[in-house]
């Protein structure tokens, strides 16, 4: 049962919404433009804010649904650890999707959906951190990194979490985000990372 659920979690994560929507409705593969990745941010740059936000929601639902698959396992003990495994597998599916030749996105939206399913309160505080950072800096990658760093802080110091598996997971979130944003970090250090314009009158 668990092996089948892990496989299903990966297949859920592998659904390349940005690629499918781009090709089906716009005859465009978003991976051929912008940053070249199949995430919501690049979709927003290539196809517009409405499409990008729709992809964000759909990608987050992948992680959320994957975690909720744990409900199919008999609850004879604490299944938090397995729920985390299912969520991580879905994020891996998003990054390396079998349905899109293993060329996916960075997994941030899917990771967000996973976190919301596992600990919605800490997720809400991390979203607040992202929003605040984005309003100040207008850089999605930097905001994502800061939100990731805030997650274990909120979890431990605000919500006094005692689950070792959940605390370990929160630090793995930081590591995953840093790994998937290496190029963004390099561009930020070089001053080349693009900002998102909130209004037409904004200037970088």
C-alpha positions in Angstrom: 0.0 0.0 0.0 2.7 2.5 1.0 4.7 1.8 -2.2 1.7 2.4 -4.3 0.9 5.7 -2.5 4.5 6.9 -3.0 4.2 6.2 -6.7 0.9 8.0 -6.8 2.4 11.0 -5.0 5.2 11.1 -7.6 2.7 11.0 -10.5 0.6 13.8 -8.9 3.7 15.9 -8.6 4.7 15.1 -12.2 1.6 16.8 -13.6 3.2 19.7 -15.5 0.3 22.2 -15.4 2.4 25.1 -16.7 3.5 23.0 -19.7 0.1 21.6 -20.5 -1.8 24.8 -20.1 0.8 26.7 -22.1 0.8 24.3 -25.0 -3.0 23.7 -25.0 -4.2 27.3 -24.8 -1.3 29.4 -26.0 0.7 27.0 -28.2 3.7 27.9 -26.0 6.1 25.8 -23.9 7.0 28.1 -21.1 10.3 26.3 -20.7 11.4 27.8 -24.0 11.2 31.3 -22.6 12.2 33.4 -19.5 14.1 31.3 -16.9 13.4 28.1 -18.8 11.6 26.4 -15.9 8.1 25.1 -15.6 7.1 27.0 -12.5 4.4 29.5 -11.7 6.8 32.5 -11.7 8.1 31.8 -15.2 4.6 31.1 -16.3 3.6 34.5 -15.0 6.4 36.2 -16.9 5.7 34.3 -20.1 1.9 34.0 -20.2 0.7 36.7 -17.7 -0.3 37.0 -14.1 -3.7 35.3 -14.3 -2.2 32.1 -15.9 0.7 32.2 -13.6 -1.5 32.4 -10.5 -3.7 29.6 -11.8 -0.6 27.4 -12.2 0.5 28.4 -8.7 -2.7 27.1 -7.2 -2.7 23.9 -9.3 0.9 23.2 -8.4 0.2 23.8 -4.7 -2.8 21.4 -4.9 -0.4 18.6 -6.1 1.6 18.8 -2.8 -1.5 19.2 -0.7 -3.2 16.2 -2.3 -0.1 14.0 -2.1 0.1 14.6 1.7 -3.6 13.8 2.1 -3.0 10.4 0.5 -1.7 9.4 4.0 -5.4 9.1 5.0 -5.6 5.9 2.9 -3.1 4.2 5.3 -4.6 2.6 8.5 -3.9 5.0 11.4 -2.3 2.4 13.7 0.5 4.9 14.6 1.7 8.4 14.0 1.9 8.8 10.2 3.5 12.3 10.2 6.7 10.9 8.9 5.0 9.1 6.0 2.9 12.2 5.1 6.2 14.1 4.8 7.6 11.4 2.6 4.6 11.6 0.3 4.9 15.4 0.1 8.6 15.3 -0.7 8.0 12.7 -3.4 5.4 15.0 -5.0 7.9 17.9 -4.9 10.5 15.6 -6.6 7.9 14.8 -9.2 7.4 18.5 -9.9 11.1 19.0 -10.3 11.6 15.9 -12.4 8.2 15.2 -14.0 7.9 12.0 -16.0 5.1 13.6 -18.0 7.4 16.5 -19.2 10.7 14.7 -20.0 11.9 15.3 -16.4 12.1 19.1 -17.0 10.0 20.7 -14.3 10.1 23.7 -12.0 11.7 24.4 -8.7 8.9 22.9 -6.6 8.1 25.9 -4.5 4.4 25.9 -5.1 4.1 22.2 -4.6 6.2 22.5 -1.5 3.9 25.2 -0.2 0.8 22.9 -0.7 2.6 20.2 1.1 3.4 22.5 4.1 -0.2 23.7 4.2 -1.4 20.1 4.4 1.1 19.2 7.2 1.1 22.3 9.3 -1.3 25.0 8.1 -0.5 27.5 10.9 3.2 27.6 10.3 2.5 27.7 6.5 0.4 30.8 7.0 3.2 32.5 8.8 5.7 31.5 6.1 3.3 32.9 3.5 3.2 36.1 5.4 7.0 36.2 5.4 7.0 35.6 1.7 4.5 38.4 1.1 6.3 40.9 3.2 9.7 40.1 1.6 8.1 40.3 -1.9 6.5 43.7 -1.2 9.9 45.0 0.0 12.3 43.4 -2.5 9.9 42.4 -5.4 12.1 39.3 -6.0 10.3 36.0 -6.0 13.4 33.9 -5.5 14.6 35.9 -2.5 11.1 36.0 -1.0 10.9 32.2 -1.4 14.3 31.7 0.3 13.4 34.0 3.2 10.0 32.2 3.6 11.8 28.8 3.7 14.2 30.1 6.4 11.3 31.4 8.4 9.4 28.1 8.4 11.5 26.2 11.0 11.7 29.4 13.1 7.9 29.8 13.2 7.5 26.0 13.8 9.9 25.8 16.7 9.6 29.2 18.4 6.0 30.2 17.6 4.2 26.9 17.7 6.6 25.0 19.9 6.6 21.9 17.7 8.0 18.7 19.4 7.8 16.3 16.5 11.3 15.4 15.5 10.3 14.3 12.0 8.5 17.6 11.4 11.4 19.7 12.7 13.8 17.8 10.6 11.6 18.3 7.6 11.4 22.1 8.2 15.2 22.3 8.0 15.2 20.1 4.9 12.8 22.7 3.3 15.6 25.3 3.7 18.1 23.0 2.2 15.9 22.1 -0.8 15.1 25.7 -1.5 18.8 26.7 -1.4 19.7 23.9 -3.8 17.0 24.6 -6.3 17.8 28.4 -6.2 21.5 28.2 -6.7 21.4 30.1 -10.0 19.0 32.7 -8.5 21.4 33.2 -5.6 24.3 33.7 -8.1 22.3 36.3 -10.0 21.3 38.1 -6.8 24.9 38.3 -5.7 25.8 39.7 -9.2 22.8 42.1 -9.1 21.2 40.5 -12.1 18.1 38.8 -10.6 15.0 40.3 -12.1 12.3 42.0 -10.1 8.6 41.7 -10.5 6.9 45.0 -11.3 3.9 45.5 -9.1 2.7 48.5 -11.1 3.4 49.7 -14.6 5.0 52.8 -13.1 7.6 50.7 -11.1 11.2 50.8 -12.1 13.9 48.3 -11.1 
